[in-house]
């Protein structure tokens, strides 16, 4: 997917203005949580956007991403279509190249009916849970004007024996829903610290090429649990982990630092700037996926090498060093040889019996080097037959047998009878070759073979009519 590379950014909240003003040149983009700019309409139920607040954010001269926090896509209960449409409108207004939501849930049926949990909770990590999440992601994505990714969540629960591993669950949903991944490294690092799957195993189980965005943040302790609190600097251990992970993400487009405004006075502007500088160093270590050759360039380079052409482009030169090219060429040669052997059946046998199989292979190799492959066996055989006639080989009876093989092909195609002249008695000659014996003591003279459609293409010699 052709998404722009945005760089290092900040999850934006009102109250972070001092950090933004003091970090000019270090912030490449802002990620907006749009629900902070919405309010209830006068009817008390429907949502509307606070136009003035959104326009103020829109006026900040930086690219914007949209990151939802109210309509998670990990559960079975979808948000209202009108709410999703408001999210879509916000993405359009902010010109976001993609948007994201959490792979979580926040709606339940409680004792008094439908309720919100006020917190993003982890979904059921089973095959049924995958199906539910895929439906939710697809339903939201279908109403979005831009591509969609989901965020990997935090999970404070112990692993259950009846659930899929964390990474496998994420991987299945992303592949089935055909969407991007917002990889929150702090979340999965916190999950490991809290007794869930290791980060290494998690990363091995997700499609890393679907990761478009990475979040980093600080956290805090609560009674032995590490919380995803967005409350301070990124821990040094997590920074080291990010340095190892980012080069493995070929389609990474944005790296986001998350900090709630309430913690900015504690962190301080200098440490805030230092964090952004660290993120820029991480960003510089990423390995963007090179554009590489187009499909047409790939086909032309590989195809020419497969049929034995010398490399004439940088891509062809690169591919030519791959030992698999030799295997492909050999397989192509075998396939072409099989087409010749099937159609010029008796001629091929005669050459091998008189001159040996190595001689036939050398003839085929010489022909391959001078003539490109043909798509149909008839064309390939016709070309090789013409090549043999020009070579005028010292192989007894080859001219007659070659014309007989060609006539068999032609009669099989059009159904017309054909007379093939022979300078030797054709029946014992063709019977011997068909049985794999060298033709010896064959009577010389002027003969003809009448070839009819019921004798092609696998005619038995006994069914042919020889005419003196």
N, C-alpha and C positions, 0 to 999 in steps of 0.2 A: 504494500500500500504506500502510495507516494505522499507521505506526511512531511511537513517542514521540520527542520531541526531548530528548536527554539532556544535551547541552552539551559542556564541555571535560573531558577525562579523561586518565587515565594508565594505561599498560600496567603491570600490577601484578606485582611480584616480591618475594619475601621479601628484606629488606634495604633496602627503600624506606620503611620505617616512619617514619624521621625526616623524610623529605620530606612524607609524608602528614600527620604531626602538625603540622608547621610551616606547612602550606599550607591551613589550614582556610578554607573559603569559596571557594577557587580550584579545587578538584577536585570536579567534578559527578558523576563516575562512575569506575569502575575496569574495565579490560579484563583479563580473566583468561585466561592460557594454561594450560588444564586439565592438560596433560600433566605439568606440574610438580607436580601433586598426585596423580599415579597411581604405582603401583608394581606389580611382578610378584607374582603370587600364589605360594603355596608350591609349585605345580606347575611354576613356572619359565617358563611360557608365557603364561598369561592375565593380563590387566591388571585391577587393582581400584583403587578410589579410596581415598586416605588420608582417611578420614572426618573425623578430628580437624582436619587442615589445611584441608579444605574448609569445615568448620563455622566455623573461625576467620575465614576470608575472608568467609563468608556473614554473619558478625556485624558486619562493617564497615557502618555505616549509609549506604551509597551504592548506587545502581543498578549492576548488573554486566552486562558483555558477555562473551561467550565467543569466544576467538580461538585456533583450532587451529594447531598448528605441526608436528604429526606425521602428519597424514593429508591431504596435499595432493591437489588435485583436477585437476591439469593433465596427469597422465600416464595411461598405459593400464592400470596395475596398481592395482586398488582395494584399500583396506584391508579387513581382516576385518570381517564384520558385527558381531561382538561388540565390536570396538574402536569402531566407529561408534556402536553403541548406548550405550557408556559415555560418549561425547561428548554424545549426546542426553540421557542422564540428568543429566550435569553442567549442561547448559543449563537443564533443568527445576529442578534443585536451586537454582541461582543466580537463577532467574526472569529469565533473559536474554530480551529482546524479539527479538533475532536473534543469529546466530553467524556466524563467518567462518572460512575456511581459505585457504590459499595456492594460487594457480594455478601450481603447480609439480609436480615429481615427486621422489621420494626412494627409489624401489625399482627395482632392476635385476636382470637375470639375469647373474651373473658366472661366471667359470670354475668356481667351487665351488657354483654354484646361486644362489638368491635372496639378494640383499644389500641393505643400506641404505647410502645414500651419506653419511649424517650431515650433509647439507647440502641445502637446497632448490634444485633446479636448474631452469633454464628449459625449458619444453616445446617440442616441435616446432611451429613456427608455420606450418603449412600447412593446407589444407582438411581433410586427414586428421587433423591435430593438433587442429583445432577439433572434429571429430566425437568424437575420443577424450576431450577435455576436457568436452564437453557430456554425454557418457555418464557420466563420473565425477561431475560436479556433480549431475546428475539422480539418480544412484544414492544419493549422500549426502543430498541434499535430501529424497528420498522417505522417509528414515528419521529425519528431524529433526522435532522438535515445534514448531520456530519457523522463520521465514524464514531464508534463507541467502544470504550474499554471499561472493565470493572476492576475495583481495587481489592487486593488481597487483605483480608481482615485480621484483627486480633482475636484470639480465642483463649479465655481464661479457664476453660473446662479441661478436665483430664481427658486424654484420648480414650475412646470407647472401642471395645473389641469388635463391634459390629459396624464400624464406619470405615470409609476409605481413608487412606493417609491424606494429610492436608494437601501436599503437592499434587497427588494423583487426582484429587477432587477438582482442584483448580485447573489442572491440565485438561481434564475431560470436558469441563464446562467451556473453557476457551475454545477448544477444538470444535466441539459440537455447535456452539453458538457462533463460531467464526467471528470472533471479536478480539480486541486488544486486551492487554493486561497492564494495569497500574500496579507495579510491584512495590508495595510498601515494605522496604527492608526492615524498618524499625518494628513493624508488626510481626514479621515472621521471626526476627531475632528475639523479640519479646516472647513469642510462642515457645521457642526453643528454651529460653531461660525459665519459662514457667512449666516445663516438663513435656512439651509436645514435640513434634517431629524436628529433627535437626535441620538447620538451614541448608546444609549440603545435600541431604536427601530431598528436601523440598525442591531445590533448584534443579536437581536431576530429573524430577518428575513433571516439570512444567515446560511448555514450549517457549524457550527463551526468545525465539524470533518474534513472538507476539508481544513482548514487553516494549511498550512505547514510552513509558514514563516510570520514574522511580521517586519515591518519597523517602526522605530522611528526617528524623526528629529526635528529640530527647524524651526521656521518660522519668519515672520516679517509682520508689518502692512503696508498697502497701501490704503490710503483714506477710512479707515473703514473696509477694508477686511483683513483677515488673510491669508497670502500667504504661500504656500508650498515651502519655499525658501531654505531649507537645509543650513541655514545660521548661526546656533548657537546651543546652548545647548537645550536639550529637556525641554520644559516648565514643571514646577513642577506639574501643574494640569494634564498634559498628562502622566507624570510618575505615578501619583496616579491612573489614569485610566488604564494604562497598568498593574499595580499591581492587579487590579480587573479582567482584561480581560484574562491575560495569563493562570491563573488556569482553565479557561473554554475551553481551546484549547487542546484537548486530543492528537492531532497529530502534535503539534508544533515541528519543527525540527531546526529552525534557527531564531535568533533575530538580526536584522541588524540596526546599527547606520549609518545615512546618513549625510554627511557633505561635502560640496564642498570645494576643496583645497583653494580657495581664502579667505575663512573665517577662516582657521586654525590659522593665526597669531592673529586674533581678539579673537578667543576662547582661544588659548594658550594650550600648551601641558598639563599643570596640570589639567585644566578643562576637556580637552579631556580624559585624563586618568580617571578622576572622573566620567565622563559619562559612560565609559566602565564598571567601577566598579558597578555603579548603574544598568546597564543592566545585569550584572552577578547576582546581587541580584534578579532582576526580573526573570531571567532564572531559578534560583534555586527555585522559587515559582511556576514554571509551574507544570502541572500535566500530565506527559507522560502517554499515554494509555498503561496499562499493557498488556503483551502478553496474559495472561489469558489461559484458557483451549483450547485445540485444538477442532475442530469440533467432532472428534471421542470421546475424553474424555467427552465432553458435552453430546453427544448422549448416551454414556454408563451410565453416572451418572444419567441423567434425566430419561432415559428409565427404569433403574432398580428401581428408586424410584416410577415411575408411576405404576409399576406392584406390588408394595408392598414390595420390598426388603429393608433390613436395609442398611443405608448408610455405605459404607466401604472405601470411599476415602474422602480427604478433600473437594473436590468440592461437592460430594454427601451430606456431612454433612452440608455444607453451604446452598445448595439448599433445604435440608430437613427442614430448619427453615422458608422457604417461605410458607405462608398460602395457596398459590396457589397449592402446591403439594397435599394437602388434596382434593382440588377440582378435580385435574387431576385424582387422584386415584378413586374418587367416579364416575367420568365420565367413566373411564376405566371399573370399575365394572358394571356400568349400561349397557355399550356396550356389555360386555361379557354376562351379564344376558339376554340381548335382543337376542343374538345369540342362547342361550340355549332355551329361551322361544319360538323362532320361529321354532326350529328344534325338540325339545322334547316338543311339544305343549301340548299334552294330559297328558303326565307324569307330567309336571310342574303344570297343573291345578289340577290334582288328589292330588298331595302332598299338595297344598295350601288348597284344600277343606277338606282334612282329618286332616292336622296338622297345618294349618294356614300359612299366607304369611311370618310371622317372622321366622318360622321354615325353610321355603325354603331359605330365605335370609341368615340364619345362615349356611345352607348347602353350599350355593354358596360361602360364605366368607371362609369357611373352605377349600373348593376346591381351591379357588384362592390362599390361603396361601401355598398350597402344589404343585400347578401345574401352570406353566407359561402360559400366553395367547397363543392361537393358531390363525394363520392368517385366517382360514376359519371356517365357522359356523359348517360344518360337523365334522371337527376335534375337535372343542370345545365341541360339543354335545357328540361325541363318548367318549371323556375323562370324561365328567361329568356322562355319563351313566355307565361307568366302575366304577367310584367312588361310585355311588348309589348302584350298585350291591354288591360291597364289604361291604357297610354299612348295608345291609339287614334290611332295615327300616320296621317298623311296619305300613305299608300302604297297605291296601287290594288291590289286583289286580295290584300292581305297576310293578311286574316282567313282566306280560303279556303286559301291556300298554307300558312299556319301550321298549320291543322288537318290538311292533307294530310301535312306533315312529321311531325306528332305521330302521325298514324295509321300512317305507315310504321314509326316506332319501335315502337309498340305491337304491330303485327302481326308485326314481326320477333321480338318477345319471346314472344307467346302463340300465334301462328299462326292467329288468328281473322280471318275476313273482315270488312271494314268498308266502309260506304257513307259517302262524304264529299260533302256538298252543295257546289255551286259556283253562283255567280250569273253565271258566264261560262263559255264553252265551255272545259273544262279541258284538252283535248288540245293545241290550239295554245298555250294559256297556259303550260302546264308545259313544252312542248317549247321555247318561246322562252327561258324562264328557264334551263332545263337547258343550252341552247346559249350562254348568256351574252348574250342579246339582250333589250332592253326589250320587254315584251308590248304591242303596239299593234294596233288594229283587231280586238279580240277580241269575238266575238259575245256579247251579253248574253242572259240567260235563266235558267231553272232547270235545272240539270244535277246529276248525281251521278256519282261515280267509285267503282267497285267495286274495292276493294284486296284482293288475295289474298296468301297467304303466299309464293307463288313470285314475287311482284313486290316483295318487300321484303328487305333495306333499300335496295338499289341498283336499284330498278325503273327500267326504261326506259319512257319515256312511251308508246311505241308498243305496249307490252304491256298497258296499262291499258284498261279498258272504261268508256267514258263512256255514261251513260244520261240521255236527255232526260227 
